[in-house]
Amino acid sequence: MMKVVIATRRSPLALWQARWVAAALQEVRPGLAVELLELSTRGDELLDRRLAPLGGKGLFIKTLENALDSGRADLAVHSLKDVPAEMPSGFELAAIPRRADPRDALVSRHGPALADLPRGARVGTASLRRQAQLLAARPDLRIETVRGSVQTRLGKTDSGELDAVILAMAGLSRLEIDRGSPLPAETMLPASGQGALGIEIRSGNAPVADLLKEIEDADARIAARAERAFCKALGASCAAPVAAHARVEDGAVELKVRVLASDGSKVLESAGSVSADAAEELGRELAADMLARGAGPLISAVD
């Protein structure tokens, strides 16, 4: 009987995602033995500061990659938005299952819309992408850095420490937390990979790669190719104020992208649509367009 060990972070959401992958694999391979290897990462330990100056969201996955490299784990489950566009040598994204809701959500004490927040309201997020788009829409808002689990961030709103927090709709849904109002893409374009899971393995691990093919979603992979190609060509880390969202329908992929100054004072946008087999080319073309229009300095100011 085949057995696989899944490396995962210890947060409630990360554990939910790892258990979901375990159940999906056991559904397609009855009798498969699955074990979770729960690990604490640097990203989980450094809760009092922004990640960008410390290495970005890659801090969430390095410990899990070490477990893969040492043979302690066969695969690692990540939120795809945390996986750098440039994969390190020796590793690969073996599967991207069906994507959940990619939108961001506003969880507020004042109403469901951004316009309901009072002037000078305190909004919690550690994401420069979210911060920049919030300030572009509402320059009066006070952005407070808040990290930790979904429950920790919600608690800061419930206690009155913050007026609102921005969270991912997918995370709220997965944890069965019936709170939050989705923000329209016109206001808050999602991060590359948001709502999707990325399952990482050591390159060349054919038995596990073959197993993971059974839970791969073709449309989610195409969207990820477009979004991640954009970020890679742009030279942007996961922590940069960059948004990219692709939709796949009837064999075509539409990609919308946005690069901002971290204070929301400048917003660059672009979009395009091509056949699905040209998804990565579209990402690179939009990145070239953004760089030609001045995206470089906006990214380098925070990387």
C-alpha positions as CSV (number, residue, x, y, z in Angstrom):
1,M,0.0,0.0,0.0
2,M,1.3,3.4,-1.0
3,K,1.9,6.0,1.8
4,V,2.5,9.7,1.4
5,V,3.6,12.3,4.0
6,I,2.2,15.8,3.6
7,A,4.2,18.7,5.0
8,T,2.0,21.6,6.2
9,R,2.1,24.6,8.4
10,R,0.3,24.4,11.7
11,S,-2.3,27.2,11.3
12,P,-6.0,26.1,11.2
13,L,-6.3,27.2,7.6
14,A,-3.1,25.4,6.5
15,L,-4.2,22.2,8.3
16,W,-7.6,22.4,6.6
17,Q,-5.9,22.7,3.2
18,A,-3.6,19.7,3.9
19,R,-6.5,17.6,5.2
20,W,-8.5,18.5,2.1
21,V,-5.7,17.3,-0.2
22,A,-5.3,14.1,1.9
23,A,-9.1,13.4,1.5
24,A,-9.0,14.2,-2.3
25,L,-6.1,11.8,-2.8
26,Q,-7.7,9.1,-0.8
27,E,-10.9,9.5,-2.8
28,V,-9.0,8.9,-6.1
29,R,-6.8,6.2,-4.6
30,P,-8.8,4.2,-2.0
31,G,-6.5,2.6,0.6
32,L,-3.8,5.3,0.3
33,A,-2.2,6.0,3.6
34,V,-1.6,9.6,4.4
35,E,0.3,11.3,7.3
36,L,0.6,15.0,8.0
37,L,3.9,16.5,9.1
38,E,3.0,19.7,10.9
39,L,5.8,22.3,10.8
40,S,6.4,25.9,12.1
41,T,7.8,28.2,9.5
42,R,9.7,31.5,9.9
43,G,6.7,33.3,8.4
44,D,4.5,31.9,11.2
45,E,7.0,32.9,13.9
46,L,7.6,36.6,12.8
47,L,4.2,38.0,13.5
48,D,5.3,41.5,14.6
49,R,6.6,42.8,11.3
50,R,6.1,42.9,7.5
51,L,7.5,40.0,5.6
52,A,8.8,41.9,2.6
53,P,12.1,43.1,4.2
54,L,12.7,39.6,5.6
55,G,12.4,37.6,2.5
56,G,8.7,37.8,1.6
57,K,6.2,35.0,1.6
58,G,8.9,32.5,0.7
59,L,9.4,32.4,4.5
60,F,6.2,30.3,4.7
61,I,7.5,27.6,2.4
62,K,11.3,27.2,3.0
63,T,10.8,24.9,6.1
64,L,8.4,22.7,4.1
65,E,10.8,22.5,1.2
66,N,13.5,21.4,3.6
67,A,11.3,18.5,4.7
68,L,10.8,17.6,1.1
69,D,14.5,17.8,0.4
70,S,15.4,15.6,3.4
71,G,12.8,13.0,2.5
72,R,10.8,13.6,5.6
73,A,7.8,14.5,3.4
74,D,6.6,13.6,-0.1
75,L,4.6,16.7,-0.9
76,A,3.9,20.1,0.6
77,V,0.6,22.0,0.5
78,H,0.8,25.8,0.1
79,S,-1.6,28.6,-0.6
80,L,-0.5,29.2,-4.2
81,K,-0.3,33.0,-3.6
82,D,2.6,32.3,-1.1
83,V,4.7,30.4,-3.6
84,P,7.3,32.5,-5.4
85,A,6.9,32.7,-9.2
86,E,10.4,31.4,-9.6
87,M,10.5,27.9,-8.2
88,P,13.8,26.9,-6.6
89,S,15.9,24.3,-8.3
90,G,15.0,20.8,-7.5
91,F,11.3,21.5,-6.8
92,E,8.1,21.7,-8.9
93,L,4.4,22.5,-8.6
94,A,3.0,19.0,-9.3
95,A,-0.7,19.9,-8.9
96,I,-3.0,22.9,-8.7
97,P,-6.5,21.6,-7.7
98,R,-9.8,23.4,-8.5
99,R,-9.6,27.0,-7.4
100,A,-11.9,28.5,-4.7
101,D,-13.2,32.1,-4.7
102,P,-10.2,34.3,-5.4
103,R,-11.7,37.6,-4.1
104,D,-10.7,39.5,-1.0
105,A,-13.3,40.2,1.7
106,L,-13.9,43.1,4.0
107,V,-14.8,42.1,7.6
108,S,-16.0,45.3,9.2
109,R,-17.8,46.6,12.3
110,H,-19.4,49.3,10.2
111,G,-21.1,47.7,7.2
112,P,-20.4,45.5,4.2
113,A,-18.9,48.1,1.9
114,L,-15.7,50.1,1.9
115,A,-17.7,53.3,1.8
116,D,-19.3,52.3,5.1
117,L,-16.1,52.8,7.0
118,P,-15.8,56.1,8.8
119,R,-13.2,58.6,7.9
120,G,-9.8,57.6,9.3
121,A,-11.0,54.1,10.1
122,R,-8.3,51.6,11.1
123,V,-8.0,48.7,8.7
124,G,-5.8,45.7,9.3
125,T,-3.7,43.9,6.7
126,A,0.0,43.0,6.3
127,S,-0.3,42.8,2.5
128,L,1.1,45.7,0.5
129,R,-1.2,44.8,-2.4
130,R,-4.2,45.2,-0.2
131,Q,-2.8,48.3,1.5
132,A,-2.1,50.0,-1.8
133,Q,-5.6,49.3,-3.3
134,L,-7.3,50.3,-0.1
135,L,-5.5,53.7,-0.1
136,A,-6.1,54.2,-3.8
137,A,-9.8,53.9,-3.0
138,R,-9.8,55.6,0.4
139,P,-6.7,57.7,1.1
140,D,-8.1,58.6,4.5
141,L,-7.8,55.1,5.9
142,R,-5.3,54.2,8.6
143,I,-3.6,50.9,7.6
144,E,-2.4,48.7,10.5
145,T,-0.1,45.8,10.0
146,V,-1.8,42.7,11.3
147,R,-0.7,39.1,10.8
148,G,-1.4,35.7,12.3
149,S,-4.2,33.2,11.8
150,V,-7.6,34.2,10.4
151,Q,-9.1,33.9,13.9
152,T,-6.4,36.2,15.3
153,R,-7.1,38.9,12.7
154,L,-10.9,38.6,13.2
155,G,-10.4,39.0,16.9
156,K,-8.7,42.4,16.5
157,T,-11.9,43.6,14.8
158,D,-14.2,42.0,17.3
159,S,-12.3,43.6,20.2
160,G,-12.5,47.1,18.7
161,E,-8.8,47.4,18.1
162,L,-9.5,47.7,14.4
163,D,-12.5,48.9,12.4
164,A,-12.0,46.2,9.8
165,V,-9.7,43.6,8.4
166,I,-9.1,42.3,4.8
167,L,-9.1,38.5,4.4
168,A,-9.3,36.1,1.6
169,M,-12.8,34.8,0.8
170,A,-11.4,31.3,0.2
171,G,-9.9,31.2,3.7
172,L,-13.2,32.3,5.3
173,S,-15.1,29.7,3.3
174,R,-12.7,26.9,4.0
175,L,-12.9,27.5,7.7
176,E,-16.7,27.9,7.5
177,I,-16.6,31.4,8.9
178,D,-19.7,33.1,7.6
179,R,-18.4,36.7,7.7
180,G,-17.1,39.2,5.3
181,S,-18.3,40.9,2.1
182,P,-16.4,40.3,-1.1
183,L,-14.7,43.3,-2.6
184,P,-15.1,44.0,-6.3
185,A,-12.1,43.5,-8.5
186,E,-12.4,47.1,-9.6
187,T,-11.4,48.0,-6.0
188,M,-9.4,45.0,-4.9
189,L,-7.9,42.8,-7.6
190,P,-6.7,39.5,-6.1
191,A,-3.1,38.3,-5.7
192,S,-1.6,35.9,-8.2
193,G,-2.7,32.4,-7.2
194,Q,-5.2,33.6,-4.5
195,G,-7.9,31.0,-3.8
196,A,-5.8,28.2,-5.3
197,L,-3.6,25.5,-3.6
198,G,-0.1,24.7,-4.9
199,I,1.2,21.2,-4.2
200,E,4.9,21.1,-4.3
201,I,7.2,18.0,-4.6
202,R,10.8,17.2,-5.3
203,S,11.5,17.2,-9.0
204,G,11.7,13.7,-10.3
205,N,9.5,12.1,-7.7
206,A,7.5,10.3,-10.4
207,P,5.2,8.1,-8.2
208,V,3.9,11.2,-6.2
209,A,3.7,13.3,-9.4
210,D,1.5,10.7,-11.0
211,L,-0.7,10.5,-8.0
212,L,-1.2,14.3,-7.9
213,K,-2.1,14.4,-11.5
214,E,-5.4,12.9,-10.5
215,I,-6.4,16.0,-8.5
216,E,-5.1,18.6,-11.0
217,D,-7.5,21.1,-12.4
218,A,-6.7,22.2,-16.0
219,D,-8.3,25.6,-15.8
220,A,-6.7,26.4,-12.4
221,R,-3.3,25.5,-13.9
222,I,-3.9,27.7,-17.0
223,A,-4.8,30.7,-14.8
224,A,-1.8,30.1,-12.6
225,R,0.5,30.0,-15.6
226,A,-0.7,33.4,-16.8
227,E,-0.6,35.0,-13.3
228,R,2.7,33.6,-12.3
229,A,4.3,34.4,-15.7
230,F,3.3,38.0,-15.2
231,C,4.8,38.2,-11.7
232,K,8.0,36.4,-12.8
233,A,8.6,38.7,-15.9
234,L,7.8,41.7,-13.8
235,G,10.4,40.6,-11.2
236,A,7.9,41.0,-8.4
237,S,8.0,39.0,-5.2
238,C,4.8,37.7,-3.6
239,A,5.0,40.6,-1.1
240,A,5.0,43.4,-3.7
241,P,1.9,45.7,-4.4
242,V,1.0,43.7,-7.5
243,A,-2.3,42.1,-8.4
244,A,-3.0,39.6,-11.1
245,H,-6.2,37.6,-11.8
246,A,-6.9,35.3,-14.7
247,R,-10.2,33.8,-15.8
248,V,-10.4,30.8,-18.1
249,E,-13.5,30.1,-20.2
250,D,-14.2,28.3,-23.5
251,G,-10.5,27.7,-24.2
252,A,-9.5,31.4,-23.7
253,V,-7.8,33.1,-20.8
254,E,-8.4,36.7,-19.7
255,L,-5.8,38.3,-17.5
256,K,-6.2,41.5,-15.5
257,V,-3.1,43.0,-13.7
258,R,-2.4,46.0,-11.5
259,V,0.8,47.5,-10.1
260,L,0.6,50.2,-7.4
261,A,2.6,52.5,-5.3
262,S,2.4,51.2,-1.7
263,D,0.6,54.4,-0.6
264,G,-2.0,54.1,-3.4
265,S,-0.9,57.3,-5.1
266,K,-0.1,55.6,-8.4
267,V,-2.0,52.8,-10.1
268,L,-1.0,51.0,-13.3
269,E,-3.5,48.6,-14.9
270,S,-3.6,46.4,-18.0
271,A,-5.5,43.4,-19.3
272,G,-5.6,41.0,-22.2
273,S,-7.2,37.9,-23.6
274,V,-5.7,35.0,-25.6
275,S,-6.2,31.3,-26.3
276,A,-5.4,29.2,-23.2
277,D,-2.2,27.8,-24.8
278,A,-0.7,31.3,-24.9
279,A,-1.4,32.0,-21.2
280,E,2.3,32.5,-20.2
281,E,3.0,34.6,-23.2
282,L,0.1,36.9,-22.2
283,G,1.6,37.3,-18.7
284,R,4.9,38.2,-20.1
285,E,3.4,40.7,-22.6
286,L,1.5,42.5,-19.8
287,A,4.6,42.6,-17.6
288,A,6.5,44.2,-20.5
289,D,3.7,46.8,-20.9
290,M,3.8,47.5,-17.1
291,L,7.5,47.9,-17.0
292,A,7.4,50.3,-20.0
293,R,4.9,52.4,-18.1
294,G,7.0,52.7,-15.0
295,A,6.2,49.7,-12.8
296,G,9.8,48.9,-12.0
297,P,10.4,51.8,-9.5
298,L,7.0,51.0,-7.8
299,I,8.2,47.4,-7.2
300,S,11.8,48.1,-6.3
301,A,10.6,50.7,-3.7
302,V,9.3,47.9,-1.5
303,D,11.3,44.7,-2.6
